[in-house]
Amino acid sequence: MKPKTRGLKIMPREILGEEFFTIEETGKILGLSKVAIRDMLKRKRIEGRKIGTRWYFTKKDMKAFLDRKSPPPGSIEEGLEDMGL
C-alpha cells in the first residue's frame, strides 16, 4: 500500500545504487512530523546519514525503525521505556 503524502511528492535521491529520503519524505512515509524524526535521531531511535547539512534515510533505516516498534516521542510509553519500566 502506498502511503498518503498530503501533497509532498516523494522523490528519493539515488546515491551509489541506494535510495535516500529527506527528513520530510521520511516523516510523510512514517506518518510523523519533521520534529519527531529529528527527536528520534537525537535519541538514536532511527538511523540516518548526514550528507552536507541535510539528513537522509534509506528504506532499510525506516524498516529497522518500524521493526523496533519504539513508542512515539513524548508518549507515556516512551517515558516508561526511558525509566527502564
NORVEN-V706957 format. One record per residue. N is the residue number from 0. OMEGA is omega in radians with two decimals (NA if undefined). NEAR is the number of other ideal C-beta (glycine too) atoms within 12 Angstrom. D_CENTER is the distance of its C-alpha to the mean C-alpha in whole Angstrom. Layout:
n/omega/near/d_center
N/OMEGA/NEAR/D_CENTER
N/OMEGA/NEAR/D_CENTER
This chain:
n/omega/near/d_center
0/-3.12/4/18
1/-3.11/7/17
2/3.04/17/14
3/-3.04/12/16
4/3.07/18/14
5/3.04/14/17
6/3.12/8/18
7/3.09/18/16
8/-3.11/12/17
9/-3.13/25/14
10/-3.11/14/15
11/3.07/23/14
12/3.12/20/16
13/3.12/12/18
14/-3.12/14/18
15/3.06/10/21
16/3.13/9/20
17/-3.14/17/16
18/3.11/22/14
19/-3.11/28/11
20/3.11/36/9
21/3.07/30/9
22/-3.13/33/7
23/-3.14/28/9
24/3.13/32/9
25/3.09/40/5
26/3.13/32/6
27/-3.14/28/9
28/-3.09/31/8
29/-3.13/31/7
30/-3.11/17/9
31/3.11/31/8
32/3.06/19/9
33/3.13/21/9
34/3.14/16/10
35/3.12/28/8
36/3.13/34/5
37/3.11/24/8
38/3.14/23/10
39/3.04/35/7
40/-3.12/27/8
41/-3.12/14/11
42/3.13/21/12
43/3.09/14/11
44/3.04/30/9
45/3.12/36/6
46/3.09/22/8
47/3.12/29/8
48/3.08/23/11
49/3.12/15/13
50/-3.02/18/16
51/3.14/10/18
52/-3.06/8/17
53/3.07/20/13
54/3.10/27/10
55/-3.10/31/9
56/3.08/39/7
57/3.06/29/9
58/3.12/20/10
59/3.09/19/11
60/-3.12/32/7
61/3.13/33/6
62/3.12/17/9
63/3.10/20/10
64/-3.12/31/7
65/3.13/20/9
66/3.12/12/12
67/-3.13/17/12
68/3.10/13/12
69/3.07/23/11
70/3.14/21/13
71/3.14/25/11
72/3.09/25/12
73/-3.13/17/15
74/3.09/17/17
75/3.14/13/20
76/3.13/15/18
77/3.13/20/16
78/3.11/14/19
79/3.13/11/21
80/3.14/19/19
81/3.13/16/19
82/3.13/9/23
83/-3.12/6/23
84/NA/9/24
